[in-house]
Amino acid sequence: MRDIDLMIIGGKALLLDSKNTCLDRAAVAINDGDIIAVGHSEQIAKQYRAKKNHHCPGFSDYARLRQLSHARSDDLLPRHR
């Protein structure tokens, strides 16, 4: 299990992929300002342990993630390393 800074759990997450996939009961794992994983809550919770969990029923998008993490929006976009 990997330690991370923040996990946002619950609600729906709209993925900005070619199909505009919408996940129910989603979780977003964030570490050092990077979104490192998005998936179903059960799957993400098995892989990551967060210092801070935020339960967010409803709809999550990048604007909401920016507000929750207190980071610049470009810091939340996945980086190619």
Backbone hydrogen bonds, N-H to C=O, Kabsch-Sander energy under -0.5 kcal/mol:
donor,donor_aa,acceptor,acceptor_aa,energy
2,R,47,Q,-2.5
4,I,49,R,-2.5
5,D,30,I,-0.9
6,L,30,I,-2.4
7,M,52,K,-2.0
8,I,28,V,-2.5
9,I,7,M,-0.6
9,I,54,H,-2.6
10,G,26,A,-2.5
12,K,58,G,-3.6
13,A,23,L,-1.8
14,L,60,S,-1.2
15,L,13,A,-0.7
15,L,21,T,-3.3
17,D,15,L,-1.1
20,N,17,D,-1.4
23,L,13,A,-2.6
23,L,21,T,-0.5
25,R,11,G,-0.7
26,A,11,G,-1.9
27,A,39,G,-2.6
28,V,8,I,-2.4
29,A,37,A,-2.8
30,I,6,L,-3.1
31,N,34,D,-2.5
34,D,31,N,-2.2
35,I,76,L,-0.7
36,I,29,A,-2.6
36,I,34,D,-0.7
37,A,29,A,-1.3
39,G,27,A,-2.0
41,S,25,R,-3.4
43,Q,40,H,-0.5
44,I,40,H,-2.3
45,A,41,S,-2.6
46,K,42,E,-1.1
47,Q,43,Q,-0.7
47,Q,44,I,-0.8
48,Y,44,I,-1.9
49,R,2,R,-2.6
51,K,4,I,-1.9
52,K,5,D,-1.3
54,H,7,M,-2.8
55,H,53,N,-0.5
56,C,9,I,-3.3
56,C,54,H,-0.6
60,S,12,K,-2.4
65,L,61,D,-2.4
66,R,62,Y,-2.4
67,Q,63,A,-1.8
68,L,64,R,-2.3
69,S,65,L,-2.2
70,H,66,R,-1.3
71,A,66,R,-1.0
75,D,72,R,-1.2
76,L,72,R,-0.7
76,L,73,S,-1.0
77,L,73,S,-0.7
81,R,79,R,-0.6
